[in-house]
Amino acid sequence: MLQYIADSNGKTAGVFIPYTDWEKLVEKYKDIENDILEIPEWHKKIVMERIKKYDASPEKMLDWDVVSKKLDEKYK
């Protein structure tokens, strides 16, 4: 059974797939794991830079739920 994961506003943010269902998907779509697990090097570099910025000054970071709510209000 699929389980949907919601953010603090109740919006669906992810899906949990039971392992047996995952195995069926892998069997049906042979390269699915390669597509999902392959992360480009340029993307890894950006993520590492952002982690360093966060570690250097976490107090400057914005909470995504707050930013998302402000954007929703602004662009309704």
Helices and strands as residue ranges (DSSP letters): E 3-6, E 12-16, H 19-28, H 32-37, H 41-56, G 58-60, H 64-74
